[in-house]
């Protein structure tokens, strides 16, 4: 079941939550930018940094809402890049 405290605790303990959110923001941003740049070169600009950022952001939001783990780390990996280059 979904407990209300899972969603409200983040607003009560700002001194713990804000550094964690900032860390995860930059931890997810760095691979998306680096793999997006490489994918842009491989696909001749069809898939680039913007698409990787949007994909990572939407996947992260959907995962956090439906899984009940809002602080999960989601990022593109080398396998994602290998699959994209194989297309």
Backbone torsions as a table, in degrees:
resi	resn	phi	psi	omega
1	UNK	NA	158.9	179.1
2	UNK	-92.2	119.9	179.5
3	UNK	-94.0	137.2	-179.2
4	UNK	-61.7	-34.2	-177.8
5	UNK	-67.0	-23.7	176.5
6	UNK	-61.5	-32.3	-177.9
7	UNK	-94.4	-28.8	-175.3
8	UNK	-89.9	-21.1	-179.1
9	UNK	-62.2	-31.0	179.4
10	UNK	-65.2	-28.0	179.5
11	UNK	-85.2	-16.0	-179.4
12	UNK	-88.3	-33.5	-175.4
13	UNK	-112.2	68.6	-175.2
14	UNK	-66.0	-30.1	-178.6
15	UNK	-68.4	-23.1	177.5
16	UNK	-94.9	-32.7	-172.1
17	UNK	-80.9	-41.4	-175.2
18	UNK	-62.0	-46.2	176.2
19	UNK	-62.7	-36.4	178.7
20	UNK	-66.9	-40.3	178.4
21	UNK	-65.4	-43.7	179.1
22	UNK	-64.7	-40.5	177.9
23	UNK	-62.0	-47.4	-179.8
24	UNK	-67.0	-32.6	177.4
25	UNK	-60.3	-50.0	-178.4
26	UNK	-75.0	-29.9	177.2
27	UNK	-67.9	-31.7	176.6
28	UNK	-84.5	-27.4	-177.6
29	UNK	-72.4	-40.9	-175.2
30	UNK	-61.8	-50.5	179.1
31	UNK	-66.8	-33.7	179.7
32	UNK	-64.5	-40.0	179.0
33	UNK	-70.4	-44.8	-177.6
34	UNK	-67.6	-46.7	178.4
35	UNK	-70.1	-31.7	176.1
36	UNK	-64.3	-38.0	177.6
37	UNK	-66.2	-43.7	179.1
38	UNK	-66.7	-42.4	179.3
39	UNK	-64.2	-33.7	177.7
40	UNK	-63.2	-39.1	177.9
41	UNK	-70.4	-41.0	-177.8
42	UNK	-67.7	-40.6	-175.1
43	UNK	-96.1	12.3	-179.7
44	UNK	56.6	38.7	175.0
45	UNK	88.5	1.1	-179.9
46	UNK	-69.9	-40.8	177.1
47	UNK	-123.8	125.3	-176.7
48	UNK	-135.9	-156.2	-176.1
49	UNK	-63.9	-42.6	-177.5
50	UNK	-62.3	-43.2	179.9
51	UNK	-66.1	-38.5	177.2
52	UNK	-66.8	-39.5	178.2
53	UNK	-65.3	-44.5	178.7
54	UNK	-64.7	-43.2	179.4
55	UNK	-63.4	-44.4	178.7
56	UNK	-65.0	-41.9	-179.8
57	UNK	-64.8	-46.8	-179.6
58	UNK	-66.9	-41.6	178.5
59	UNK	-63.7	-40.2	178.8
60	UNK	-64.6	-41.7	179.3
61	UNK	-67.6	-43.8	179.6
62	UNK	-64.0	-42.3	-179.6
63	UNK	-64.8	-41.7	-178.3
64	UNK	-68.0	-33.7	-179.5
65	UNK	-74.2	-46.2	-173.2
66	UNK	-86.3	-21.3	-178.1
67	UNK	-96.1	-17.1	-178.4
68	UNK	79.6	14.6	177.6
69	UNK	-122.6	81.0	-174.5
70	UNK	-68.1	-14.0	-178.2
71	UNK	-105.4	28.5	179.9
72	UNK	-76.9	150.1	-179.0
73	UNK	-98.7	112.4	177.0
74	UNK	-120.8	129.6	179.5
75	UNK	-155.2	154.6	175.3
76	UNK	-68.1	152.7	-178.9
77	UNK	-124.9	178.3	177.5
78	UNK	-62.5	-30.8	177.5
79	UNK	-65.5	-37.2	175.8
80	UNK	-60.8	-43.4	-179.9
81	UNK	-66.9	-39.6	179.1
82	UNK	-65.2	-40.7	177.6
83	UNK	-63.7	-43.8	180.0
84	UNK	-63.5	-41.0	-178.7
85	UNK	-71.3	-25.9	177.6
86	UNK	-74.3	-20.4	178.0
87	UNK	-72.5	NA	NA
